[in-house]
Amino acid sequence: MEFDLDIDARGLLCPLPVLRLRKRMGPLKPGQVARLLADDPAAFVDVPHFCAEQGHGFLGTEDLDGATAYLVRKG
């Protein structure tokens, strides 16, 4: 899937991946997609929860280079 913003949060622990995602998504326009790379196991729960709370679309995950890529569409 194509994305508009790539955010590398590998090596960061909860809650830092989601905090980085929130900060970096600010300038995106509604409908644009961010890809968050994270290797913190808690992100598997935190990212979808963040999306539900903030009105963003959670598009899914993909395993990538020892990390997980989370795709989020700005609401």
PDB file of N, CA, C and O in Angstrom, chain B, residues numbered from 101:
ATOM      1  N   MET B 101       0.845  -1.192   0.000  1.00  0.00           N
ATOM      2  CA  MET B 101       0.000   0.000   0.000  1.00  0.00           C
ATOM      3  C   MET B 101       0.879   1.240   0.000  1.00  0.00           C
ATOM      4  O   MET B 101       1.957   1.250   0.594  1.00  0.00           O
ATOM      5  N   GLU B 102       0.423   2.255  -0.651  1.00  0.00           N
ATOM      6  CA  GLU B 102       1.135   3.524  -0.714  1.00  0.00           C
ATOM      7  C   GLU B 102       0.863   4.319   0.565  1.00  0.00           C
ATOM      8  O   GLU B 102      -0.198   4.191   1.175  1.00  0.00           O
ATOM      9  N   PHE B 103       1.835   5.139   0.957  1.00  0.00           N
ATOM     10  CA  PHE B 103       1.655   5.975   2.144  1.00  0.00           C
ATOM     11  C   PHE B 103       2.299   7.326   1.899  1.00  0.00           C
ATOM     12  O   PHE B 103       3.172   7.468   1.043  1.00  0.00           O
ATOM     13  N   ASP B 104       1.853   8.320   2.665  1.00  0.00           N
ATOM     14  CA  ASP B 104       2.315   9.703   2.502  1.00  0.00           C
ATOM     15  C   ASP B 104       3.392  10.089   3.506  1.00  0.00           C
ATOM     16  O   ASP B 104       4.130  11.050   3.289  1.00  0.00           O
ATOM     17  N   LEU B 105       3.483   9.351   4.595  1.00  0.00           N
ATOM     18  CA  LEU B 105       4.418   9.682   5.670  1.00  0.00           C
ATOM     19  C   LEU B 105       4.962   8.392   6.260  1.00  0.00           C
ATOM     20  O   LEU B 105       4.200   7.474   6.564  1.00  0.00           O
ATOM     21  N   ASP B 106       6.276   8.321   6.422  1.00  0.00           N
ATOM     22  CA  ASP B 106       6.932   7.148   7.006  1.00  0.00           C
ATOM     23  C   ASP B 106       7.524   7.558   8.355  1.00  0.00           C
ATOM     24  O   ASP B 106       8.309   8.503   8.430  1.00  0.00           O
ATOM     25  N   ILE B 107       7.149   6.854   9.409  1.00  0.00           N
ATOM     26  CA  ILE B 107       7.590   7.182  10.765  1.00  0.00           C
ATOM     27  C   ILE B 107       8.332   5.981  11.333  1.00  0.00           C
ATOM     28  O   ILE B 107       7.768   4.891  11.428  1.00  0.00           O
ATOM     29  N   ASP B 108       9.575   6.169  11.705  1.00  0.00           N
ATOM     30  CA  ASP B 108      10.389   5.085  12.250  1.00  0.00           C
ATOM     31  C   ASP B 108      10.419   5.200  13.773  1.00  0.00           C
ATOM     32  O   ASP B 108      11.035   6.113  14.323  1.00  0.00           O
ATOM     33  N   ALA B 109       9.751   4.268  14.443  1.00  0.00           N
ATOM     34  CA  ALA B 109       9.714   4.263  15.910  1.00  0.00           C
ATOM     35  C   ALA B 109      10.356   2.985  16.448  1.00  0.00           C
ATOM     36  O   ALA B 109      10.091   2.585  17.582  1.00  0.00           O
ATOM     37  N   ARG B 110      11.199   2.347  15.637  1.00  0.00           N
ATOM     38  CA  ARG B 110      11.883   1.138  16.100  1.00  0.00           C
ATOM     39  C   ARG B 110      12.815   1.500  17.245  1.00  0.00           C
ATOM     40  O   ARG B 110      13.498   2.523  17.215  1.00  0.00           O
ATOM     41  N   GLY B 111      12.827   0.637  18.256  1.00  0.00           N
ATOM     42  CA  GLY B 111      13.659   0.863  19.432  1.00  0.00           C
ATOM     43  C   GLY B 111      12.981   1.680  20.517  1.00  0.00           C
ATOM     44  O   GLY B 111      13.531   1.825  21.609  1.00  0.00           O
ATOM     45  N   LEU B 112      11.806   2.214  20.244  1.00  0.00           N
ATOM     46  CA  LEU B 112      11.068   2.992  21.240  1.00  0.00           C
ATOM     47  C   LEU B 112      10.036   2.106  21.929  1.00  0.00           C
ATOM     48  O   LEU B 112       9.430   1.240  21.298  1.00  0.00           O
ATOM     49  N   LEU B 113       9.841   2.327  23.219  1.00  0.00           N
ATOM     50  CA  LEU B 113       8.878   1.546  23.984  1.00  0.00           C
ATOM     51  C   LEU B 113       7.634   2.364  24.281  1.00  0.00           C
ATOM     52  O   LEU B 113       7.657   3.594  24.241  1.00  0.00           O
ATOM     53  N   CYS B 114       6.554   1.668  24.578  1.00  0.00           N
ATOM     54  CA  CYS B 114       5.263   2.260  24.920  1.00  0.00           C
ATOM     55  C   CYS B 114       5.451   3.349  25.974  1.00  0.00           C
ATOM     56  O   CYS B 114       6.161   3.131  26.955  1.00  0.00           O
ATOM     57  N   PRO B 115       4.846   4.490  25.798  1.00  0.00           N
ATOM     58  CA  PRO B 115       3.899   4.899  24.765  1.00  0.00           C
ATOM     59  C   PRO B 115       4.542   5.691  23.615  1.00  0.00           C
ATOM     60  O   PRO B 115       3.826   6.305  22.823  1.00  0.00           O
ATOM     61  N   LEU B 116       5.852   5.687  23.512  1.00  0.00           N
ATOM     62  CA  LEU B 116       6.538   6.557  22.555  1.00  0.00           C
ATOM     63  C   LEU B 116       6.177   6.323  21.086  1.00  0.00           C
ATOM     64  O   LEU B 116       6.066   7.305  20.352  1.00  0.00           O
ATOM     65  N   PRO B 117       5.986   5.081  20.607  1.00  0.00           N
ATOM     66  CA  PRO B 117       5.596   4.948  19.195  1.00  0.00           C
ATOM     67  C   PRO B 117       4.292   5.675  18.861  1.00  0.00           C
ATOM     68  O   PRO B 117       4.194   6.339  17.829  1.00  0.00           O
ATOM     69  N   VAL B 118       3.297   5.548  19.732  1.00  0.00           N
ATOM     70  CA  VAL B 118       2.009   6.216  19.471  1.00  0.00           C
ATOM     71  C   VAL B 118       2.142   7.728  19.618  1.00  0.00           C
ATOM     72  O   VAL B 118       1.520   8.476  18.863  1.00  0.00           O
ATOM     73  N   LEU B 119       2.932   8.182  20.565  1.00  0.00           N
ATOM     74  CA  LEU B 119       3.132   9.627  20.715  1.00  0.00           C
ATOM     75  C   LEU B 119       3.817  10.209  19.480  1.00  0.00           C
ATOM     76  O   LEU B 119       3.470  11.300  19.029  1.00  0.00           O
ATOM     77  N   ARG B 120       4.785   9.484  18.940  1.00  0.00           N
ATOM     78  CA  ARG B 120       5.453   9.940  17.723  1.00  0.00           C
ATOM     79  C   ARG B 120       4.469   9.954  16.556  1.00  0.00           C
ATOM     80  O   ARG B 120       4.468  10.887  15.754  1.00  0.00           O
ATOM     81  N   LEU B 121       3.634   8.922  16.460  1.00  0.00           N
ATOM     82  CA  LEU B 121       2.623   8.854  15.401  1.00  0.00           C
ATOM     83  C   LEU B 121       1.682  10.054  15.488  1.00  0.00           C
ATOM     84  O   LEU B 121       1.409  10.704  14.479  1.00  0.00           O
ATOM     85  N   ARG B 122       1.193  10.346  16.676  1.00  0.00           N
ATOM     86  CA  ARG B 122       0.266  11.467  16.855  1.00  0.00           C
ATOM     87  C   ARG B 122       0.908  12.785  16.434  1.00  0.00           C
ATOM     88  O   ARG B 122       0.295  13.576  15.717  1.00  0.00           O
ATOM     89  N   LYS B 123       2.124  13.017  16.873  1.00  0.00           N
ATOM     90  CA  LYS B 123       2.813  14.277  16.562  1.00  0.00           C
ATOM     91  C   LYS B 123       3.066  14.426  15.063  1.00  0.00           C
ATOM     92  O   LYS B 123       2.813  15.485  14.487  1.00  0.00           O
ATOM     93  N   ARG B 124       3.561  13.373  14.442  1.00  0.00           N
ATOM     94  CA  ARG B 124       3.933  13.460  13.029  1.00  0.00           C
ATOM     95  C   ARG B 124       2.720  13.472  12.100  1.00  0.00           C
ATOM     96  O   ARG B 124       2.819  13.969  10.978  1.00  0.00           O
ATOM     97  N   MET B 125       1.569  12.934  12.543  1.00  0.00           N
ATOM     98  CA  MET B 125       0.367  12.940  11.710  1.00  0.00           C
ATOM     99  C   MET B 125      -0.309  14.296  11.672  1.00  0.00           C
ATOM    100  O   MET B 125      -1.145  14.545  10.803  1.00  0.00           O
ATOM    101  N   GLY B 126       0.037  15.175  12.595  1.00  0.00           N
ATOM    102  CA  GLY B 126      -0.609  16.482  12.679  1.00  0.00           C
ATOM    103  C   GLY B 126      -0.737  17.214  11.353  1.00  0.00           C
ATOM    104  O   GLY B 126      -1.834  17.655  11.014  1.00  0.00           O
ATOM    105  N   PRO B 127       0.341  17.360  10.590  1.00  0.00           N
ATOM    106  CA  PRO B 127       0.260  18.123   9.336  1.00  0.00           C
ATOM    107  C   PRO B 127      -0.432  17.397   8.175  1.00  0.00           C
ATOM    108  O   PRO B 127      -0.732  18.020   7.157  1.00  0.00           O
ATOM    109  N   LEU B 128      -0.686  16.103   8.313  1.00  0.00           N
ATOM    110  CA  LEU B 128      -1.332  15.373   7.219  1.00  0.00           C
ATOM    111  C   LEU B 128      -2.758  15.868   7.009  1.00  0.00           C
ATOM    112  O   LEU B 128      -3.429  16.310   7.941  1.00  0.00           O
ATOM    113  N   LYS B 129      -3.200  15.781   5.760  1.00  0.00           N
ATOM    114  CA  LYS B 129      -4.585  16.108   5.429  1.00  0.00           C
ATOM    115  C   LYS B 129      -5.445  14.870   5.635  1.00  0.00           C
ATOM    116  O   LYS B 129      -4.947  13.750   5.519  1.00  0.00           O
ATOM    117  N   PRO B 130      -6.738  15.053   5.940  1.00  0.00           N
ATOM    118  CA  PRO B 130      -7.620  13.894   6.069  1.00  0.00           C
ATOM    119  C   PRO B 130      -7.547  13.019   4.814  1.00  0.00           C
ATOM    120  O   PRO B 130      -7.569  13.513   3.686  1.00  0.00           O
ATOM    121  N   GLY B 131      -7.461  11.717   5.044  1.00  0.00           N
ATOM    122  CA  GLY B 131      -7.372  10.769   3.951  1.00  0.00           C
ATOM    123  C   GLY B 131      -5.952  10.338   3.619  1.00  0.00           C
ATOM    124  O   GLY B 131      -5.753   9.310   2.971  1.00  0.00           O
ATOM    125  N   GLN B 132      -4.959  11.115   4.056  1.00  0.00           N
ATOM    126  CA  GLN B 132      -3.580  10.711   3.813  1.00  0.00           C
ATOM    127  C   GLN B 132      -3.197   9.583   4.770  1.00  0.00           C
ATOM    128  O   GLN B 132      -3.795   9.427   5.835  1.00  0.00           O
ATOM    129  N   VAL B 133      -2.195   8.802   4.376  1.00  0.00           N
ATOM    130  CA  VAL B 133      -1.824   7.601   5.111  1.00  0.00           C
ATOM    131  C   VAL B 133      -0.411   7.724   5.673  1.00  0.00           C
ATOM    132  O   VAL B 133       0.516   8.157   4.989  1.00  0.00           O
ATOM    133  N   ALA B 134      -0.276   7.329   6.941  1.00  0.00           N
ATOM    134  CA  ALA B 134       1.027   7.259   7.602  1.00  0.00           C
ATOM    135  C   ALA B 134       1.376   5.796   7.825  1.00  0.00           C
ATOM    136  O   ALA B 134       0.512   4.969   8.115  1.00  0.00           O
ATOM    137  N   ARG B 135       2.662   5.499   7.684  1.00  0.00           N
ATOM    138  CA  ARG B 135       3.157   4.163   8.023  1.00  0.00           C
ATOM    139  C   ARG B 135       4.082   4.309   9.214  1.00  0.00           C
ATOM    140  O   ARG B 135       5.071   5.039   9.162  1.00  0.00           O
ATOM    141  N   LEU B 136       3.753   3.609  10.285  1.00  0.00           N
ATOM    142  CA  LEU B 136       4.565   3.607  11.506  1.00  0.00           C
ATOM    143  C   LEU B 136       5.308   2.284  11.585  1.00  0.00           C
ATOM    144  O   LEU B 136       4.691   1.219  11.558  1.00  0.00           O
ATOM    145  N   LEU B 137       6.632   2.347  11.683  1.00  0.00           N
ATOM    146  CA  LEU B 137       7.445   1.154  11.914  1.00  0.00           C
ATOM    147  C   LEU B 137       7.764   1.077  13.393  1.00  0.00           C
ATOM    148  O   LEU B 137       8.348   2.005  13.953  1.00  0.00           O
ATOM    149  N   ALA B 138       7.387  -0.023  14.032  1.00  0.00           N
ATOM    150  CA  ALA B 138       7.621  -0.179  15.472  1.00  0.00           C
ATOM    151  C   ALA B 138       7.951  -1.637  15.772  1.00  0.00           C
ATOM    152  O   ALA B 138       7.440  -2.556  15.132  1.00  0.00           O
ATOM    153  N   ASP B 139       8.820  -1.821  16.763  1.00  0.00           N
ATOM    154  CA  ASP B 139       9.143  -3.177  17.197  1.00  0.00           C
ATOM    155  C   ASP B 139       8.720  -3.429  18.643  1.00  0.00           C
ATOM    156  O   ASP B 139       9.045  -4.472  19.209  1.00  0.00           O
ATOM    157  N   ASP B 140       8.007  -2.495  19.235  1.00  0.00           N
ATOM    158  CA  ASP B 140       7.469  -2.660  20.588  1.00  0.00           C
ATOM    159  C   ASP B 140       6.197  -3.508  20.502  1.00  0.00           C
ATOM    160  O   ASP B 140       5.256  -3.116  19.812  1.00  0.00           O
ATOM    161  N   PRO B 141       6.143  -4.659  21.182  1.00  0.00           N
ATOM    162  CA  PRO B 141       4.950  -5.512  21.110  1.00  0.00           C
ATOM    163  C   PRO B 141       3.664  -4.811  21.545  1.00  0.00           C
ATOM    164  O   PRO B 141       2.583  -5.169  21.079  1.00  0.00           O
ATOM    165  N   ALA B 142       3.762  -3.832  22.419  1.00  0.00           N
ATOM    166  CA  ALA B 142       2.564  -3.122  22.893  1.00  0.00           C
ATOM    167  C   ALA B 142       1.917  -2.293  21.783  1.00  0.00           C
ATOM    168  O   ALA B 142       0.731  -1.974  21.874  1.00  0.00           O
ATOM    169  N   ALA B 143       2.658  -1.942  20.754  1.00  0.00           N
ATOM    170  CA  ALA B 143       2.103  -1.152  19.652  1.00  0.00           C
ATOM    171  C   ALA B 143       0.969  -1.899  18.958  1.00  0.00           C
ATOM    172  O   ALA B 143       0.078  -1.274  18.382  1.00  0.00           O
ATOM    173  N   PHE B 144       0.992  -3.243  19.007  1.00  0.00           N
ATOM    174  CA  PHE B 144      -0.051  -4.055  18.387  1.00  0.00           C
ATOM    175  C   PHE B 144      -1.429  -3.726  18.966  1.00  0.00           C
ATOM    176  O   PHE B 144      -2.440  -3.823  18.270  1.00  0.00           O
ATOM    177  N   VAL B 145      -1.461  -3.340  20.229  1.00  0.00           N
ATOM    178  CA  VAL B 145      -2.709  -2.942  20.890  1.00  0.00           C
ATOM    179  C   VAL B 145      -2.863  -1.419  20.854  1.00  0.00           C
ATOM    180  O   VAL B 145      -3.956  -0.903  20.622  1.00  0.00           O
ATOM    181  N   ASP B 146      -1.761  -0.712  21.086  1.00  0.00           N
ATOM    182  CA  ASP B 146      -1.809   0.746  21.222  1.00  0.00           C
ATOM    183  C   ASP B 146      -2.219   1.472  19.947  1.00  0.00           C
ATOM    184  O   ASP B 146      -3.005   2.417  20.008  1.00  0.00           O
ATOM    185  N   VAL B 147      -1.705   1.053  18.799  1.00  0.00           N
ATOM    186  CA  VAL B 147      -1.990   1.780  17.551  1.00  0.00           C
ATOM    187  C   VAL B 147      -3.469   1.682  17.173  1.00  0.00           C
ATOM    188  O   VAL B 147      -4.081   2.715  16.903  1.00  0.00           O
ATOM    189  N   PRO B 148      -4.074   0.485  17.140  1.00  0.00           N
ATOM    190  CA  PRO B 148      -5.508   0.445  16.832  1.00  0.00           C
ATOM    191  C   PRO B 148      -6.364   1.224  17.848  1.00  0.00           C
ATOM    192  O   PRO B 148      -7.348   1.864  17.476  1.00  0.00           O
ATOM    193  N   HIS B 149      -5.979   1.162  19.128  1.00  0.00           N
ATOM    194  CA  HIS B 149      -6.705   1.914  20.148  1.00  0.00           C
ATOM    195  C   HIS B 149      -6.594   3.417  19.892  1.00  0.00           C
ATOM    196  O   HIS B 149      -7.589   4.136  19.978  1.00  0.00           O
ATOM    197  N   PHE B 150      -5.395   3.888  19.580  1.00  0.00           N
ATOM    198  CA  PHE B 150      -5.183   5.299  19.251  1.00  0.00           C
ATOM    199  C   PHE B 150      -6.077   5.704  18.078  1.00  0.00           C
ATOM    200  O   PHE B 150      -6.721   6.753  18.120  1.00  0.00           O
ATOM    201  N   CYS B 151      -6.116   4.880  17.042  1.00  0.00           N
ATOM    202  CA  CYS B 151      -6.934   5.192  15.865  1.00  0.00           C
ATOM    203  C   CYS B 151      -8.412   5.307  16.228  1.00  0.00           C
ATOM    204  O   CYS B 151      -9.092   6.238  15.794  1.00  0.00           O
ATOM    205  N   ALA B 152      -8.905   4.363  17.020  1.00  0.00           N
ATOM    206  CA  ALA B 152     -10.317   4.395  17.423  1.00  0.00           C
ATOM    207  C   ALA B 152     -10.629   5.636  18.249  1.00  0.00           C
ATOM    208  O   ALA B 152     -11.680   6.254  18.075  1.00  0.00           O
ATOM    209  N   GLU B 153      -9.720   6.000  19.144  1.00  0.00           N
ATOM    210  CA  GLU B 153      -9.945   7.169  20.010  1.00  0.00           C
ATOM    211  C   GLU B 153      -9.880   8.492  19.239  1.00  0.00           C
ATOM    212  O   GLU B 153     -10.588   9.443  19.573  1.00  0.00           O
ATOM    213  N   GLN B 154      -9.032   8.550  18.212  1.00  0.00           N
ATOM    214  CA  GLN B 154      -8.794   9.807  17.495  1.00  0.00           C
ATOM    215  C   GLN B 154      -9.564   9.923  16.182  1.00  0.00           C
ATOM    216  O   GLN B 154      -9.491  10.955  15.515  1.00  0.00           O
ATOM    217  N   GLY B 155     -10.301   8.879  15.803  1.00  0.00           N
ATOM    218  CA  GLY B 155     -11.095   8.925  14.578  1.00  0.00           C
ATOM    219  C   GLY B 155     -10.297   8.672  13.309  1.00  0.00           C
ATOM    220  O   GLY B 155     -10.717   9.076  12.225  1.00  0.00           O
ATOM    221  N   HIS B 156      -9.155   8.010  13.430  1.00  0.00           N
ATOM    222  CA  HIS B 156      -8.349   7.651  12.265  1.00  0.00           C
ATOM    223  C   HIS B 156      -8.706   6.231  11.835  1.00  0.00           C
ATOM    224  O   HIS B 156      -9.220   5.440  12.626  1.00  0.00           O
ATOM    225  N   GLY B 157      -8.427   5.923  10.579  1.00  0.00           N
ATOM    226  CA  GLY B 157      -8.674   4.585  10.080  1.00  0.00           C
ATOM    227  C   GLY B 157      -7.450   3.703  10.250  1.00  0.00           C
ATOM    228  O   GLY B 157      -6.362   4.054   9.792  1.00  0.00           O
ATOM    229  N   PHE B 158      -7.619   2.565  10.903  1.00  0.00           N
ATOM    230  CA  PHE B 158      -6.530   1.599  11.036  1.00  0.00           C
ATOM    231  C   PHE B 158      -6.622   0.654   9.852  1.00  0.00           C
ATOM    232  O   PHE B 158      -7.592  -0.091   9.723  1.00  0.00           O
ATOM    233  N   LEU B 159      -5.610   0.681   8.983  1.00  0.00           N
ATOM    234  CA  LEU B 159      -5.651  -0.066   7.732  1.00  0.00           C
ATOM    235  C   LEU B 159      -4.992  -1.437   7.818  1.00  0.00           C
ATOM    236  O   LEU B 159      -5.115  -2.243   6.896  1.00  0.00           O
ATOM    237  N   GLY B 160      -4.294  -1.705   8.920  1.00  0.00           N
ATOM    238  CA  GLY B 160      -3.701  -3.020   9.089  1.00  0.00           C
ATOM    239  C   GLY B 160      -2.210  -2.968   9.333  1.00  0.00           C
ATOM    240  O   GLY B 160      -1.618  -1.898   9.479  1.00  0.00           O
ATOM    241  N   THR B 161      -1.609  -4.164   9.375  1.00  0.00           N
ATOM    242  CA  THR B 161      -0.190  -4.303   9.681  1.00  0.00           C
ATOM    243  C   THR B 161       0.488  -5.166   8.629  1.00  0.00           C
ATOM    244  O   THR B 161      -0.148  -5.876   7.850  1.00  0.00           O
ATOM    245  N   GLU B 162       1.810  -5.066   8.646  1.00  0.00           N
ATOM    246  CA  GLU B 162       2.639  -5.889   7.769  1.00  0.00           C
ATOM    247  C   GLU B 162       3.974  -6.094   8.473  1.00  0.00           C
ATOM    248  O   GLU B 162       4.548  -5.147   9.010  1.00  0.00           O
ATOM    249  N   ASP B 163       4.466  -7.328   8.472  1.00  0.00           N
ATOM    250  CA  ASP B 163       5.791  -7.591   9.035  1.00  0.00           C
ATOM    251  C   ASP B 163       6.842  -7.072   8.067  1.00  0.00           C
ATOM    252  O   ASP B 163       6.773  -7.315   6.862  1.00  0.00           O
ATOM    253  N   LEU B 164       7.829  -6.344   8.621  1.00  0.00           N
ATOM    254  CA  LEU B 164       8.822  -5.704   7.765  1.00  0.00           C
ATOM    255  C   LEU B 164      10.145  -5.571   8.496  1.00  0.00           C
ATOM    256  O   LEU B 164      10.235  -4.816   9.464  1.00  0.00           O
ATOM    257  N   ASP B 165      11.162  -6.278   8.063  1.00  0.00           N
ATOM    258  CA  ASP B 165      12.526  -6.133   8.589  1.00  0.00           C
ATOM    259  C   ASP B 165      12.616  -6.202  10.110  1.00  0.00           C
ATOM    260  O   ASP B 165      13.258  -5.350  10.725  1.00  0.00           O
ATOM    261  N   GLY B 166      11.987  -7.199  10.728  1.00  0.00           N
ATOM    262  CA  GLY B 166      12.070  -7.357  12.172  1.00  0.00           C
ATOM    263  C   GLY B 166      11.198  -6.391  12.954  1.00  0.00           C
ATOM    264  O   GLY B 166      11.272  -6.337  14.181  1.00  0.00           O
ATOM    265  N   ALA B 167      10.379  -5.634  12.254  1.00  0.00           N
ATOM    266  CA  ALA B 167       9.456  -4.700  12.898  1.00  0.00           C
ATOM    267  C   ALA B 167       8.069  -4.933  12.297  1.00  0.00           C
ATOM    268  O   ALA B 167       7.891  -5.771  11.414  1.00  0.00           O
ATOM    269  N   THR B 168       7.117  -4.190  12.786  1.00  0.00           N
ATOM    270  CA  THR B 168       5.767  -4.234  12.227  1.00  0.00           C
ATOM    271  C   THR B 168       5.444  -2.857  11.655  1.00  0.00           C
ATOM    272  O   THR B 168       5.684  -1.836  12.301  1.00  0.00           O
ATOM    273  N   ALA B 169       4.905  -2.836  10.453  1.00  0.00           N
ATOM    274  CA  ALA B 169       4.452  -1.605   9.824  1.00  0.00           C
ATOM    275  C   ALA B 169       2.955  -1.474  10.083  1.00  0.00           C
ATOM    276  O   ALA B 169       2.178  -2.372   9.760  1.00  0.00           O
ATOM    277  N   TYR B 170       2.563  -0.356  10.663  1.00  0.00           N
ATOM    278  CA  TYR B 170       1.154  -0.050  10.938  1.00  0.00           C
ATOM    279  C   TYR B 170       0.721   1.044   9.969  1.00  0.00           C
ATOM    280  O   TYR B 170       1.370   2.086   9.880  1.00  0.00           O
ATOM    281  N   LEU B 171      -0.358   0.818   9.252  1.00  0.00           N
ATOM    282  CA  LEU B 171      -0.859   1.811   8.306  1.00  0.00           C
ATOM    283  C   LEU B 171      -2.086   2.484   8.884  1.00  0.00           C
ATOM    284  O   LEU B 171      -3.040   1.828   9.302  1.00  0.00           O
ATOM    285  N   VAL B 172      -2.042   3.818   8.898  1.00  0.00           N
ATOM    286  CA  VAL B 172      -3.102   4.619   9.521  1.00  0.00           C
ATOM    287  C   VAL B 172      -3.526   5.709   8.552  1.00  0.00           C
ATOM    288  O   VAL B 172      -2.695   6.473   8.062  1.00  0.00           O
ATOM    289  N   ARG B 173      -4.840   5.779   8.275  1.00  0.00           N
ATOM    290  CA  ARG B 173      -5.388   6.849   7.441  1.00  0.00           C
ATOM    291  C   ARG B 173      -5.948   7.942   8.344  1.00  0.00           C
ATOM    292  O   ARG B 173      -6.778   7.684   9.215  1.00  0.00           O
ATOM    293  N   LYS B 174      -5.477   9.168   8.120  1.00  0.00           N
ATOM    294  CA  LYS B 174      -5.942  10.276   8.959  1.00  0.00           C
ATOM    295  C   LYS B 174      -7.420  10.536   8.726  1.00  0.00           C
ATOM    296  O   LYS B 174      -7.889  10.613   7.591  1.00  0.00           O
ATOM    297  N   GLY B 175      -8.146  10.668   9.840  1.00  0.00           N
ATOM    298  CA  GLY B 175      -9.588  10.913   9.778  1.00  0.00           C
ATOM    299  C   GLY B 175      -9.926  12.377   9.683  1.00  0.00           C
ATOM    300  O   GLY B 175     -11.101  12.737   9.623  1.00  0.00           O
TER     301      GLY B 175
END
